[in-house]
Amino acid sequence: MQTSPRSTPSAALVETGVVPILRGKRTGEYLPAVIDALVDNGIRCLEITTNTPDGFAAVAAARARYGAEVDLGIGTVLTVEHLDAAEQAGATFIVSPHTDPALAAEAVARGLGYYPGAFTATEVLTAWRLGATAVKVFPASVAGPRYLRELRGPIDGVPLMPTGGVTLDLVPEYLAAGAIAVGMGGPLLGDALDGGSLTELGARARAVLDAIREARG
């Protein structure tokens, strides 16, 4: 049971409604350019995963470039050592595919945003009671927006962020089902982290933000 005050979702996350997940397996060479392209096209909250080459360094460099203008986080945080490195890099939040009481306690104690992964109602409530900032419903594509709506029926006080296989066409449905925001990887990033077109990446980012604005009215 958490005892320290939980952090609240950042204004950047709430206002834009999307967290791009930057996961590159081959090289970190293109990370800075991808981050800049996303920010230039309106993205204000980004997650760089621990298994992306040079991911921690990219977060530190982006923090130096953007200061508090952009909410930067580290994803795929599996250990307290990952959390330590995230904090040292200047990350303001961590994201995990699972819920870990030790990670929860450390994140809450340090004032970091904590977005743990969960799927069932029991898992979601466990994550929330441990001090989650919001709960990442993962993998969202397994059940889709209808499942999220059903979850929110009995646990409507818990902010939910569906992640995993979220596509542009489903973004409005997830928001209508009650998502506070969506996490998006491949459908948004495409091949940008492998040197793909930054112009096309920017267009996809704008399309996602436009869809979110339209869905919210």
Order of alpha helices (4+ residues) and beta strands (2+ residues): alpha-beta-alpha-beta-alpha-beta-alpha-beta-alpha-beta-beta-alpha-beta-alpha-beta-alpha-beta-alpha-alpha
